[in-house]
Amino acid sequence: MTSRDIIRDAHISDMPACAAILNGWIDDTSWMPRVHDHENVERYYRDVVFQERQVKVADLDGRVCAFLALSGDACITALYADRDHRRAGFGKKLIDTAKAIFPERLDLWTFVENRGAQQFYRREMFTEVRRTDGDNEESLPDILFRWTYSSELPS
């Protein structure tokens, strides 16, 4: 990260880049089934995610390298970085942005298989709330995590 990176509101023109980041993650993740083809993912981001959610992007020199989508009920519905910027600090910046938008509570789901994401969320003070056996379109077991403002306070 440099002084040329910023977190900003997404524009409709950013949706192809956001969809490409998600598609790249799915393509790179052996345990993740491809439920929707690349074009349908891009259409969904343009027609649904951008229209119904608050989307923030990490912009590095004018290029979207990570993004976060938030629903109105304080749920992070997507947090992904492109292949070249994973583990580069953009996820933390985006999580911090989400915490500023919803300063009392945030929820998110991650797959049981995604152990790296679970470690990251735990470092960011999210705690496990419950698990499912795969009650999602991918039919993969997942975990609901929650962050609350009180989890940030020293004990």
C-alpha angles and dihedrals in degrees: 000000000000140000086274093068121090138173109228143159112279122247124213086252088063094061096087089054092048091049090047090053091052092044090050092051091050091048091049095047112082096195095049114094118220103238096167129032120243094263094052091050090052091047091049092052092048098042103032115014096045092043099045107029140052107250124195124188135199103229116198113187091333095313125109107235100165139008144192129203122202128193121215091254093065097262122140102222097179138015116169139149127201119257094263095050105042112127090014097116099262092111090057092048090051093046089050089051090051090050089053091051093046103026097173105047144357130185131194140167126226131176119258088233091057097084094160091058091048091054090049094049092048090052086052089056098256115146130204114259103175146331135228132204091234108305092164137087091267091054090226125138111255143183131227111220126191134197121195129184089243090060088065094056119096113255 
